[in-house]
């Protein structure tokens, strides 16, 4: 049961990152996972926008939801 949740989480991350990367072709994207807090979608998105000018979403990581920020890497 835990394995299915982990595989599904990884699949969802790859799917969303693929969609985000498609919007910014030619630009390398960086990611940061925020751990240790209960993830709230609106808070996650707002924090990622303010800190890195990127996008953020919550994803299930086992029993915990984490915030994943995706943003343009600085060159």
Backbone atoms as SQL, in Angstrom:
CREATE TABLE atoms (id INTEGER PRIMARY KEY, chain TEXT, resi INTEGER, resn TEXT, atom TEXT, x REAL, y REAL, z REAL);
INSERT INTO atoms VALUES
  (1, 'A', 1, 'UNK', 'N', 0.823, -1.192, 0.000),
  (2, 'A', 1, 'UNK', 'CA', 0.000, 0.000, 0.000),
  (3, 'A', 1, 'UNK', 'C', 0.868, 1.258, 0.000),
  (4, 'A', 2, 'UNK', 'N', 1.903, 1.279, 0.817),
  (5, 'A', 2, 'UNK', 'CA', 2.794, 2.430, 0.891),
  (6, 'A', 2, 'UNK', 'C', 3.548, 2.606, -0.432),
  (7, 'A', 3, 'UNK', 'N', 3.894, 1.495, -1.085),
  (8, 'A', 3, 'UNK', 'CA', 4.618, 1.567, -2.347),
  (9, 'A', 3, 'UNK', 'C', 3.762, 2.217, -3.425),
  (10, 'A', 4, 'UNK', 'N', 2.488, 1.893, -3.482),
  (11, 'A', 4, 'UNK', 'CA', 1.597, 2.492, -4.472),
  (12, 'A', 4, 'UNK', 'C', 1.502, 3.998, -4.270),
  (13, 'A', 5, 'UNK', 'N', 1.420, 4.450, -3.042),
  (14, 'A', 5, 'UNK', 'CA', 1.339, 5.885, -2.758),
  (15, 'A', 5, 'UNK', 'C', 2.614, 6.592, -3.176),
  (16, 'A', 6, 'UNK', 'N', 3.754, 5.975, -2.923),
  (17, 'A', 6, 'UNK', 'CA', 5.039, 6.571, -3.300),
  (18, 'A', 6, 'UNK', 'C', 5.173, 6.652, -4.814),
  (19, 'A', 7, 'UNK', 'N', 4.823, 5.602, -5.509),
  (20, 'A', 7, 'UNK', 'CA', 4.905, 5.594, -6.972),
  (21, 'A', 7, 'UNK', 'C', 3.954, 6.631, -7.552),
  (22, 'A', 8, 'UNK', 'N', 2.756, 6.718, -7.004),
  (23, 'A', 8, 'UNK', 'CA', 1.795, 7.713, -7.472),
  (24, 'A', 8, 'UNK', 'C', 2.308, 9.131, -7.226),
  (25, 'A', 9, 'UNK', 'N', 2.924, 9.368, -6.084),
  (26, 'A', 9, 'UNK', 'CA', 3.483, 10.693, -5.774),
  (27, 'A', 9, 'UNK', 'C', 4.574, 11.067, -6.764),
  (28, 'A', 10, 'UNK', 'N', 5.461, 10.145, -7.051),
  (29, 'A', 10, 'UNK', 'CA', 6.549, 10.403, -8.003),
  (30, 'A', 10, 'UNK', 'C', 5.980, 10.682, -9.387),
  (31, 'A', 11, 'UNK', 'N', 4.999, 9.893, -9.806),
  (32, 'A', 11, 'UNK', 'CA', 4.370, 10.108, -11.106),
  (33, 'A', 11, 'UNK', 'C', 3.741, 11.498, -11.193),
  (34, 'A', 12, 'UNK', 'N', 3.035, 11.910, -10.153),
  (35, 'A', 12, 'UNK', 'CA', 2.388, 13.224, -10.158),
  (36, 'A', 12, 'UNK', 'C', 3.422, 14.349, -10.220),
  (37, 'A', 13, 'UNK', 'N', 4.517, 14.206, -9.498),
  (38, 'A', 13, 'UNK', 'CA', 5.572, 15.225, -9.528),
  (39, 'A', 13, 'UNK', 'C', 6.135, 15.347, -10.932),
  (40, 'A', 14, 'UNK', 'N', 6.456, 14.214, -11.558),
  (41, 'A', 14, 'UNK', 'CA', 7.011, 14.229, -12.915),
  (42, 'A', 14, 'UNK', 'C', 6.013, 14.846, -13.894),
  (43, 'A', 15, 'UNK', 'N', 4.741, 14.504, -13.751),
  (44, 'A', 15, 'UNK', 'CA', 3.709, 15.045, -14.633),
  (45, 'A', 15, 'UNK', 'C', 3.600, 16.558, -14.506),
  (46, 'A', 16, 'UNK', 'N', 3.524, 17.059, -13.290),
  (47, 'A', 16, 'UNK', 'CA', 3.388, 18.504, -13.072),
  (48, 'A', 16, 'UNK', 'C', 4.653, 19.241, -13.509),
  (49, 'A', 17, 'UNK', 'N', 5.811, 18.688, -13.193),
  (50, 'A', 17, 'UNK', 'CA', 7.058, 19.340, -13.607),
  (51, 'A', 17, 'UNK', 'C', 7.178, 19.365, -15.126),
  (52, 'A', 18, 'UNK', 'N', 6.704, 18.334, -15.784),
  (53, 'A', 18, 'UNK', 'CA', 6.707, 18.315, -17.243),
  (54, 'A', 18, 'UNK', 'C', 5.828, 19.403, -17.817),
  (55, 'A', 19, 'UNK', 'N', 4.682, 19.634, -17.198),
  (56, 'A', 19, 'UNK', 'CA', 3.781, 20.692, -17.659),
  (57, 'A', 19, 'UNK', 'C', 4.401, 22.061, -17.421),
  (58, 'A', 20, 'UNK', 'N', 5.025, 22.256, -16.285),
  (59, 'A', 20, 'UNK', 'CA', 5.649, 23.543, -15.967),
  (60, 'A', 20, 'UNK', 'C', 6.831, 23.804, -16.893),
  (61, 'A', 21, 'UNK', 'N', 7.640, 22.787, -17.120),
  (62, 'A', 21, 'UNK', 'CA', 8.817, 22.926, -17.979),
  (63, 'A', 21, 'UNK', 'C', 8.397, 23.260, -19.403),
  (64, 'A', 22, 'UNK', 'N', 7.286, 22.713, -19.859),
  (65, 'A', 22, 'UNK', 'CA', 6.796, 23.009, -21.205),
  (66, 'A', 22, 'UNK', 'C', 6.488, 24.482, -21.390),
  (67, 'A', 23, 'UNK', 'N', 6.102, 25.158, -20.341),
  (68, 'A', 23, 'UNK', 'CA', 5.773, 26.577, -20.411),
  (69, 'A', 23, 'UNK', 'C', 7.021, 27.444, -20.504),
  (70, 'A', 24, 'UNK', 'N', 8.140, 26.956, -20.035),
  (71, 'A', 24, 'UNK', 'CA', 9.364, 27.764, -19.997),
  (72, 'A', 24, 'UNK', 'C', 10.484, 27.035, -20.732),
  (73, 'A', 25, 'UNK', 'N', 10.274, 26.700, -21.991),
  (74, 'A', 25, 'UNK', 'CA', 11.276, 25.980, -22.764),
  (75, 'A', 25, 'UNK', 'C', 12.555, 26.792, -22.877),
  (76, 'A', 26, 'UNK', 'N', 13.679, 26.096, -22.827),
  (77, 'A', 26, 'UNK', 'CA', 14.961, 26.744, -22.973),
  (78, 'A', 26, 'UNK', 'C', 15.518, 27.307, -21.682),
  (79, 'A', 27, 'UNK', 'N', 14.764, 27.251, -20.613),
  (80, 'A', 27, 'UNK', 'CA', 15.228, 27.776, -19.334),
  (81, 'A', 27, 'UNK', 'C', 15.269, 26.641, -18.325),
  (82, 'A', 28, 'UNK', 'N', 16.410, 26.509, -17.654),
  (83, 'A', 28, 'UNK', 'CA', 16.557, 25.442, -16.669),
  (84, 'A', 28, 'UNK', 'C', 15.729, 25.759, -15.432),
  (85, 'A', 29, 'UNK', 'N', 15.018, 24.749, -14.955),
  (86, 'A', 29, 'UNK', 'CA', 14.154, 24.931, -13.790),
  (87, 'A', 29, 'UNK', 'C', 14.782, 24.244, -12.575),
  (88, 'A', 30, 'UNK', 'N', 14.678, 24.904, -11.439),
  (89, 'A', 30, 'UNK', 'CA', 15.159, 24.356, -10.171),
  (90, 'A', 30, 'UNK', 'C', 13.955, 24.035, -9.296),
  (91, 'A', 31, 'UNK', 'N', 14.177, 23.146, -8.317),
  (92, 'A', 31, 'UNK', 'CA', 13.098, 22.737, -7.421),
  (93, 'A', 31, 'UNK', 'C', 13.593, 22.727, -5.987),
  (94, 'A', 32, 'UNK', 'N', 12.673, 22.964, -5.082),
  (95, 'A', 32, 'UNK', 'CA', 12.968, 22.884, -3.656),
  (96, 'A', 32, 'UNK', 'C', 11.741, 22.317, -2.953),
  (97, 'A', 33, 'UNK', 'N', 11.968, 21.318, -2.104),
  (98, 'A', 33, 'UNK', 'CA', 10.882, 20.709, -1.343),
  (99, 'A', 33, 'UNK', 'C', 10.924, 21.276, 0.068),
  (100, 'A', 34, 'UNK', 'N', 9.809, 21.845, 0.512),
  (101, 'A', 34, 'UNK', 'CA', 9.709, 22.390, 1.862),
  (102, 'A', 34, 'UNK', 'C', 9.100, 21.322, 2.757),
  (103, 'A', 35, 'UNK', 'N', 9.831, 20.906, 3.769),
  (104, 'A', 35, 'UNK', 'CA', 9.373, 19.840, 4.657),
  (105, 'A', 35, 'UNK', 'C', 9.124, 20.392, 6.052),
  (106, 'A', 36, 'UNK', 'N', 8.444, 19.571, 6.848),
  (107, 'A', 36, 'UNK', 'CA', 8.294, 19.895, 8.258),
  (108, 'A', 36, 'UNK', 'C', 7.033, 20.658, 8.611),
  (109, 'A', 37, 'UNK', 'N', 6.234, 21.010, 7.614),
  (110, 'A', 37, 'UNK', 'CA', 5.005, 21.732, 7.896),
  (111, 'A', 37, 'UNK', 'C', 3.864, 21.055, 7.159),
  (112, 'A', 38, 'UNK', 'N', 2.655, 21.222, 7.647),
  (113, 'A', 38, 'UNK', 'CA', 1.484, 20.729, 6.924),
  (114, 'A', 38, 'UNK', 'C', 1.295, 21.634, 5.710),
  (115, 'A', 39, 'UNK', 'N', 1.266, 21.038, 4.545),
  (116, 'A', 39, 'UNK', 'CA', 1.171, 21.820, 3.313),
  (117, 'A', 39, 'UNK', 'C', -0.266, 22.269, 3.058),
  (118, 'A', 40, 'UNK', 'N', -0.424, 23.559, 2.815),
  (119, 'A', 40, 'UNK', 'CA', -1.698, 24.146, 2.411),
  (120, 'A', 40, 'UNK', 'C', -1.459, 24.744, 1.026),
  (121, 'A', 41, 'UNK', 'N', -2.263, 24.346, 0.049),
  (122, 'A', 41, 'UNK', 'CA', -2.020, 24.697, -1.352),
  (123, 'A', 41, 'UNK', 'C', -1.805, 26.196, -1.570),
  (124, 'A', 42, 'UNK', 'N', -2.693, 27.022, -1.050),
  (125, 'A', 42, 'UNK', 'CA', -2.583, 28.469, -1.268),
  (126, 'A', 42, 'UNK', 'C', -1.308, 29.032, -0.624),
  (127, 'A', 43, 'UNK', 'N', -1.000, 28.592, 0.588),
  (128, 'A', 43, 'UNK', 'CA', 0.196, 29.062, 1.286),
  (129, 'A', 43, 'UNK', 'C', 1.455, 28.633, 0.546),
  (130, 'A', 44, 'UNK', 'N', 1.472, 27.398, 0.076),
  (131, 'A', 44, 'UNK', 'CA', 2.620, 26.876, -0.666),
  (132, 'A', 44, 'UNK', 'C', 2.854, 27.701, -1.934),
  (133, 'A', 45, 'UNK', 'N', 1.806, 27.924, -2.712),
  (134, 'A', 45, 'UNK', 'CA', 1.920, 28.689, -3.957),
  (135, 'A', 45, 'UNK', 'C', 2.387, 30.116, -3.695),
  (136, 'A', 46, 'UNK', 'N', 1.831, 30.759, -2.674),
  (137, 'A', 46, 'UNK', 'CA', 2.194, 32.138, -2.337),
  (138, 'A', 46, 'UNK', 'C', 3.652, 32.217, -1.893),
  (139, 'A', 47, 'UNK', 'N', 4.069, 31.290, -1.030),
  (140, 'A', 47, 'UNK', 'CA', 5.446, 31.293, -0.540),
  (141, 'A', 47, 'UNK', 'C', 6.443, 31.122, -1.683),
  (142, 'A', 48, 'UNK', 'N', 6.180, 30.186, -2.579),
  (143, 'A', 48, 'UNK', 'CA', 7.093, 29.939, -3.707),
  (144, 'A', 48, 'UNK', 'C', 7.152, 31.146, -4.639),
  (145, 'A', 49, 'UNK', 'N', 6.019, 31.792, -4.843),
  (146, 'A', 49, 'UNK', 'CA', 5.980, 32.983, -5.701),
  (147, 'A', 49, 'UNK', 'C', 6.797, 34.117, -5.081),
  (148, 'A', 50, 'UNK', 'N', 6.662, 34.323, -3.763),
  (149, 'A', 50, 'UNK', 'CA', 7.375, 35.406, -3.091),
  (150, 'A', 50, 'UNK', 'C', 8.871, 35.125, -2.987),
  (151, 'A', 51, 'UNK', 'N', 9.243, 33.907, -2.613),
  (152, 'A', 51, 'UNK', 'CA', 10.652, 33.602, -2.358),
  (153, 'A', 51, 'UNK', 'C', 11.468, 33.432, -3.637),
  (154, 'A', 52, 'UNK', 'N', 10.904, 32.719, -4.644),
  (155, 'A', 52, 'UNK', 'CA', 11.685, 32.407, -5.841),
  (156, 'A', 52, 'UNK', 'C', 11.035, 32.880, -7.135),
  (157, 'A', 53, 'UNK', 'N', 9.903, 33.547, -7.056),
  (158, 'A', 53, 'UNK', 'CA', 9.145, 33.922, -8.251),
  (159, 'A', 53, 'UNK', 'C', 8.829, 32.674, -9.077),
  (160, 'A', 54, 'UNK', 'N', 8.401, 31.631, -8.373),
  (161, 'A', 54, 'UNK', 'CA', 8.083, 30.364, -9.017),
  (162, 'A', 54, 'UNK', 'C', 6.685, 29.910, -8.657),
  (163, 'A', 55, 'UNK', 'N', 6.430, 28.648, -8.922),
  (164, 'A', 55, 'UNK', 'CA', 5.119, 28.078, -8.605),
  (165, 'A', 55, 'UNK', 'C', 5.295, 26.957, -7.592),
  (166, 'A', 56, 'UNK', 'N', 4.262, 26.715, -6.816),
  (167, 'A', 56, 'UNK', 'CA', 4.335, 25.686, -5.796),
  (168, 'A', 56, 'UNK', 'C', 3.042, 24.920, -5.679),
  (169, 'A', 57, 'UNK', 'N', 3.158, 23.649, -5.315),
  (170, 'A', 57, 'UNK', 'CA', 1.978, 22.829, -5.095),
  (171, 'A', 57, 'UNK', 'C', 2.285, 21.785, -4.037),
  (172, 'A', 58, 'UNK', 'N', 1.247, 21.274, -3.412),
  (173, 'A', 58, 'UNK', 'CA', 1.380, 20.238, -2.396),
  (174, 'A', 58, 'UNK', 'C', 1.356, 18.872, -3.058),
  (175, 'A', 59, 'UNK', 'N', 2.157, 17.951, -2.543),
  (176, 'A', 59, 'UNK', 'CA', 2.109, 16.575, -3.019),
  (177, 'A', 59, 'UNK', 'C', 2.207, 15.639, -1.831),
  (178, 'A', 60, 'UNK', 'N', 1.563, 14.495, -1.968),
  (179, 'A', 60, 'UNK', 'CA', 1.545, 13.499, -0.908),
  (180, 'A', 60, 'UNK', 'C', 2.856, 12.735, -0.925),
  (181, 'A', 61, 'UNK', 'N', 3.528, 12.694, 0.213),
  (182, 'A', 61, 'UNK', 'CA', 4.785, 11.972, 0.365),
  (183, 'A', 61, 'UNK', 'C', 4.608, 11.017, 1.541),
  (184, 'A', 62, 'UNK', 'N', 4.062, 9.837, 1.269),
  (185, 'A', 62, 'UNK', 'CA', 3.737, 8.906, 2.341),
  (186, 'A', 62, 'UNK', 'C', 2.553, 9.428, 3.126),
  (187, 'A', 63, 'UNK', 'N', 2.738, 9.654, 4.420),
  (188, 'A', 63, 'UNK', 'CA', 1.660, 10.146, 5.280),
  (189, 'A', 63, 'UNK', 'C', 1.619, 11.668, 5.354),
  (190, 'A', 64, 'UNK', 'N', 2.605, 12.327, 4.761),
  (191, 'A', 64, 'UNK', 'CA', 2.770, 13.779, 4.898),
  (192, 'A', 64, 'UNK', 'C', 2.605, 14.458, 3.542),
  (193, 'A', 65, 'UNK', 'N', 2.042, 15.652, 3.536),
  (194, 'A', 65, 'UNK', 'CA', 2.005, 16.471, 2.327),
  (195, 'A', 65, 'UNK', 'C', 3.144, 17.486, 2.416),
  (196, 'A', 66, 'UNK', 'N', 3.952, 17.565, 1.362),
  (197, 'A', 66, 'UNK', 'CA', 5.045, 18.522, 1.288),
  (198, 'A', 66, 'UNK', 'C', 4.750, 19.548, 0.203),
  (199, 'A', 67, 'UNK', 'N', 5.418, 20.686, 0.291),
  (200, 'A', 67, 'UNK', 'CA', 5.294, 21.750, -0.706),
  (201, 'A', 67, 'UNK', 'C', 6.486, 21.658, -1.659),
  (202, 'A', 68, 'UNK', 'N', 6.212, 21.583, -2.961),
  (203, 'A', 68, 'UNK', 'CA', 7.263, 21.538, -3.960),
  (204, 'A', 68, 'UNK', 'C', 7.241, 22.844, -4.739),
  (205, 'A', 69, 'UNK', 'N', 8.355, 23.580, -4.689),
  (206, 'A', 69, 'UNK', 'CA', 8.496, 24.832, -5.425),
  (207, 'A', 69, 'UNK', 'C', 9.310, 24.572, -6.693),
  (208, 'A', 70, 'UNK', 'N', 8.862, 25.120, -7.806),
  (209, 'A', 70, 'UNK', 'CA', 9.589, 25.050, -9.073),
  (210, 'A', 70, 'UNK', 'C', 9.791, 26.475, -9.534),
  (211, 'A', 71, 'UNK', 'N', 11.043, 26.803, -9.895),
  (212, 'A', 71, 'UNK', 'CA', 11.376, 28.186, -10.246),
  (213, 'A', 71, 'UNK', 'C', 12.544, 28.219, -11.212),
  (214, 'A', 72, 'UNK', 'N', 12.686, 29.297, -11.988),
  (215, 'A', 72, 'UNK', 'CA', 13.806, 29.411, -12.916),
  (216, 'A', 72, 'UNK', 'C', 15.126, 29.488, -12.153),
  (217, 'A', 73, 'UNK', 'N', 16.102, 28.691, -12.569),
  (218, 'A', 73, 'UNK', 'CA', 17.420, 28.729, -11.942),
  (219, 'A', 73, 'UNK', 'C', 18.123, 30.035, -12.297),
  (220, 'A', 74, 'UNK', 'N', 18.886, 30.541, -11.383),
  (221, 'A', 74, 'UNK', 'CA', 19.677, 31.747, -11.656),
  (222, 'A', 74, 'UNK', 'C', 20.964, 31.297, -12.327),
  (223, 'A', 75, 'UNK', 'N', 21.332, 31.983, -13.411),
  (224, 'A', 75, 'UNK', 'CA', 22.547, 31.590, -14.126),
  (225, 'A', 75, 'UNK', 'C', 23.758, 32.338, -13.651);
